[in-house]
């Protein structure tokens, strides 16, 4: 199992895609996908890698983002047995979504 701590639309030290919910979500998934792929010592095949996610919790700043994130996670992470979306502050004030979860890597 791989525990994925709060991951967001951050590359290096820079927050990306301020104000763009879709782009922030996609960047966050790229980051998660890269983490899972690296833990398995394989090339990052985002679609296959995200299928290894079994548990997700997303923190979002408002209900519009919550609806979007919930619907997209159902499509992008089809094997997630539990998906929680909670309104909360996220790791940086300029970001709209932060996601944590668990992946089966074995």
ABEGO torsion letter per residue (X at the ends): XBBBBBBBBBBEABBBGBGBAAAAAAAAAAAAAAAAAAAAGBBBBAAAAAAABABBBBBBABAAAAAAAAAAAAAABAABABBBBBBBBBABAABABBBBBBBBAX
